[in-house]
Amino acid sequence: MKKLMSCLALGACAMLLAVATAPAAFAQSDPQQGTFTLTEPLDVGTVTLQPGTYLIRVVLIDSNRDMLQVTTTDRSKVFVTVLSRPHVILDDEVMPESRYVVWATTPGQPRALKTWFSGDRTTGHDIVYPQGRAIELAAAAKESVIAIPDAVTETEYKTAPLLVVTPDRTVKPYDAMAAQTPRKPAPVAVAEARPSEQLPKTASRIPLFAGLGLLSLVGAFGLRALAIRAA
């Protein structure tokens, strides 16, 4: 009887552990990534991508900044890894497919990726450019551009100071309170979004958690009944 009680107790603990770890397992299987095709050169951070098909995905750093990595569709080659900042949009502006917004540039210069919105997300990713390139973009687009010092390397993205470059070429420290308000992004003609290669979205996790919780309750009542019978 004692051996049976021990086994039941271990089973109940295992069910509770499954409930606790299930969110983490689902989170790891839901990356943000998308595939796009270029018909002309496009600047992304420090690299000018040539016409072709690419995979873009998020590499998490912390809640206020991420990295975006552009690779071949099979991830065999990394073309660029750039720093990005969150760009919030309204719920009614969320779309199922990825969207790509570009900066206006001076004639003769390739356009530059401004923001990538992954499908079904309320937060996009603003590309952070090196200061020198940000000065050019701000002047051409007549908008402020978030930047980092030119000397910053990829290993320093997590702690690198953020800057704001204004259209008149003034460089100031980035003020988090000056973050942009949600606005509708314009579509981009230079990049064609392709179906994402990410795993299909799973159904709601609420039924799973409810079922695991019910199993835990049944196990607890079973242990109590056995304890009373043993007594």
N, C-alpha and C positions, 0 to 999 in steps of 0.2 A: 504493500500500500504506500509506503513512504517513497518507493522508487517511482510509482505512478504519479504521486503528487509532485515530485521533483520534475518529471517530464512535462506535466501540464504547466507548471510554473515557468519552465524554460520556453514553452510554446507561447505563452501569453507575453513574455518579455520580447520574444522575437517579433510578434505582431505589433507591439508598441514601437519597436525599433523601426519596423517597416513604415509605420505612419510618420515617424519623425524624419526619416531620410528620403521619403518619396519626393518632396518638393525639390530637393537638391538634384535628384536623378533626372527629373523632368527639365530642370533649368539647364543642365549640361547638354541635353539633346536638342536645344532650341537656339542655335546660333543665328546671328543676323548676317546674312550673306546674299549676294545676288550676282547675276551674270549680265553683262552689257556688251554691246558691239559698237565700236567707233567707226565712223565713216571719214573722219579727219583727225589730225593730231589734237591731243587734249593734255593740258598741263594738270598734273596732280601732285601737289607739294613740290618736290625737287626734281621731278621727272616729267618729260613729255612723252606720253604714250602715243604710239603710232596706230593707224587703223588696224583693227582686229577685234577679237573677242576676249574678254577678261572676266575674272572673278574678283569681286570686292567683298571683304568681310571685316567684321569688328573684332578687334583684339582689346579686351577690357584692361583698363588701368585702375580707375577708381570712378566714383559717382559723378565727378565733374569734368572728366576728360577721358577720351578713349584713343586708341590708335586704329586707323583703317589700313588694311593691307590689300594691295592689288597684285594678283598673281595670274598665271595661266589657269585655265579652267580645271586642270587636274592638279593644281598647286605644286607642280614640279619646279616652277621658277617664280621668285618674288621680284616684282618690278620696283615697288616702292612701298614704304611704310610711313604713314604720315600721322601727325597729331590731329585730333578733332575735338570739337566742343559740341555739347547737346544743343539741338535746335527744336524747340517745342512747337507743335502745331495744334490746332483745335480738333476735337474728336470728329466733327463732321467733315474734316478735310483729309482724314485717313483714307488711303486707297489700297487695294489689295496688291498692286504691283509696285516695284521699285520706281523711284523718280530721281532724276539727276538735274540739278540746277547749275548753270555756269555763270561765271563772271563775264561781263562785257570787257573786251580788251581793245587795244589800239589796232588799227588796220595793219595787216601783215603779221600779226602775232597770233599764236594759237590761243584758242579760248581756254579758260581754266575752270576746273571743277570747283564749285562753290559749296554745294550741299548735296549729300546723298540721303534720300529717304527710303529706308527699307519698307517693304510692303507690310501693311497691317500694323504699323507702329505710329505712336503719337509723338515720337521724338526722332528727329533726323540728326545728321552729323555734319557740322560745318568744318570744312578743311582749314587748318591753321597753316599759313604760309610763312616762309622765312621773311624777315623784315624787308630785304631788298625787293623781293617779288611782290610783297604786300603793298609797298609804296607805289609800284607800277599799277597794280590792280585798283587801288583806292583812287588814284588819279583818273584812270580810264573810266571806272564805273561810277564815280562821284558818290561813293559810299565808303564808310569806315570798314576796315578789314582787320580781323584779329590775327596777330602775328607772334612769332618768337624770334629772338636774336639769331642772326645768320649763323653764328658759330655753334648753335645747339645741335647735338647729335641725337640719334635715336635712343641711346641709353639714358639720355637726360630728359626725355619727354615727360616723365612723371612729375618732375620738380622744376622744369624750366619756367622762367617768368613769362607770363603772357603780356602782350602789348596790344595797343590799338593804334592803327595808322589811319589818319584822316585824309580826306581828299586833297587837302592843302599840304600833304606830306609831313604833317606833324606826327610825332611818335610819342605816345603817352602810355603809362602803365594801365593794364586792363582793370576795369572796375566791374566787379561782378554785379553791382547794382544797375549797371548800364546795359545788362543783357537784353537782347531784343525781345519784343513781345511777339506772341504767335502771329504769323501771317501766312497767307496762301502762297506756296512756291509756284514759280512759273515753270512750264515744261521746257525740256531741252531737246533740240532737234539733232544735236551732234551724237548723242548716245541712244541706242535702242535697247530697252530693257528686255531681257530674256527671262524665261521662267527660272525661278531660284532653284538651286540644287539642294537647299536645306531640307531636312526631314519634314514630312507632312505634319501639319498641325494636329495635335492629338485632341481628343474630345475633352470636355471639362473634367477636372480632377476631383470635383466635389463628390460624385458617386463613389470613386475609389476610396477616398478618405472616409466616407460614411460607412462603406462596407467593412473597411479595416477596423473602424471604431466599434461597429456592431460585433464583429468577431471577438474583439477584446472584451466587450461586455459579457458575451456568452461564455468566454473562457473564465472570466472572473466568477460568474454565477456557478459554473461547473466546479471550480475549485472549492467554493463555499459549500456546495452540496456534498462533495466528497469528504470535506473536513467534518461536516456534521455527522455523516454516516460513520466515519471512522471513529468519532467520539462515542 
